Amino acid sequence: ARLQAQEGLQETRRALRAFRTLDSGRERGLRAIYKIKNIFEDTTGVEVKIEAGNLPPSFGDDIDLVLYRTVQESLTNALRHGHATKVAIDFRMADGFLFMTVLDNGSGMKNMTRGIGLAGMEERISELGGNVEANNAAEGGFRLAVRIPLSRSDEPPKPEGVQA
């Protein structure tokens, strides 16, 4: 049993090293978002417009991954639940916050129940100190609004002489 556990642990470590190697070549930041946009458009025929305004190419792994997963889930929901044919994603930075709005022209949400996808988005964004609003858009379709602080006030101060 001990030998099997050791072999299992070694196999797990090999798999994790392989994933890290694959992950190191992965697109990040806006490049990853534009890549998923292009794949989604090519695969579904749904038109996706992105307005990136004043965004830098990357915010670092934590925010980049949350944005990527949020865009991914939003596109999936727009197609699957709203049967949308157009999606607009708007990014902007202002007053120390990153704002993202996703608006689709689908059928909206009949009964506002939070499913696993939306709950996952809210959880990931709240871990960054942000929040999510999800509702039917006044002009029809569905609207998701995300706000993420760009500097975390809940982080403990760095000791003197320690570089960030």
N, C-alpha and C positions, 0 to 999 in steps of 0.2 A: 504494500500500500504506500509505503514511504517512497519507494522508487517511482511508482506511478505519479505521485504528487510532485516529485522533483522534475520528472519528464514533462508533466503538464505545465509546471511553472516555466521551464525552459522554452516550451513551445509558445506559451503566452508572451514571453519576453521577445522571442523572434518575431511574432506577429506584430507586436507593438512597435518594434524597430522598423519593420517593413511599412507600417502605416505612417510613421514619422517621416520616412524617406519619401513616400508618396505625397504626404501633406506638404513637404517643403517645396514642392514644385507647383502647388496649387495657386491659382490666381487669388489675389487679395483685394480688399477695398472696392473701389468703383469698378476696376477691371472685372472682378468676379461678378458684380451685379450686372454689368453690361453683357457679360458672357451668358449668364442665366437668362437675361432678357432675350438675347438672340436665339438661344436654344428654344425657349418657350414660344417665341413667335414662329420659328421654323416648324416646330412640332404641332402647334395648335392652330395657327392662323390668326390668333388673337393679336391685335395691334397694341404694342406697349411703347409708351413715350416716357422718357426719363428726362427730368430737368435737374441737373446737378448743381446749378448756380455756382456758389463760391466754395464748394467742397474741395478739400485736399484729396489726393488720390487714396489716402488711407488714414484711418484713425487709430490704428493698432489692432492687434488680433481680437481683443475682447469686443470692441464696438463693431469692427468689420464683420465678425462672425454673426453677431446679433442682427445687424442690418441685412446681411445675406439671407439668414434664415427667415427674417420677417418678410423680405421681398419674395422669397421662395413660397412661403405659406400664403401670402396675399395673392400671388398669381394663381396658385392652385385653387384657393377658395373662390376667386373671381370666376374661374372657368367651371369648377365643379358645382358650386352652389348657386352662383349668380348667372351662369351662362353668358358671361360678358363677352363682348367682341372687341372692346377697347379698355385699356387700363392706362392711367396716367400716374406716374410716381414723381413726386416733387421733393427734393431735398433742399434744405437751406439751414444756414447757421445764423443765429442772432442772439445777442445778450447772453452768451455763454452756454447756449443750448444748440443741439442738433435737432432739427425738425424734419420729419418725414411724413408725407401725406400720400396715401394710395387711394385713388378714386377710380371706380369702374362703372361701366354703363349697364351692368347686369340688372337682375330683378330685385336686388336688395335682399334683406333678410326678413322673412315673414314673421317669425317668432324669434326675438332676440335672445337666443340661448347660446351661451359660450361653450363651444366644443373644445376638444383637446387641442386643436391647432391654435385657436385664439388664446386659450389658457396658457399654452406653451410660450407664445409670443409675450404675453403679459409677464410671465415669470422671468423670462430672459431679460426683458427690458427693465423690470423692477430691480433686478440684481445690479443693474448699472445706475440705479437711482432715478430711472425714468418712469414714464407712464404711457398708457395707451387709451385712446378713445375709439370705440367702434360703433358705428351707427349707420342707418340708412341716410343717404345723401339727399338733400333737399331737391336737387335736380334729377333724382332717380339714381339707382344703383347703390353702391355701398362705399362707405368712406372709413378709412382707418387713419388715425392721426397719432403719431408717435413723437414724444419729446424725451430727449436724453441729455442730461447735463454733461458738458464737456470737461468739467473739473469736479471731482468728487469732494464735497465738503465733509463727508463722513470718514474719509481716510485719516488715519492718525498722522500727526505731523512727523516729518523725518527728523531724527536726531541731528544735532549740529554736526557739520562736517561730513554728512552722508550725502552722496550725490544721488539724484533721482535716476 
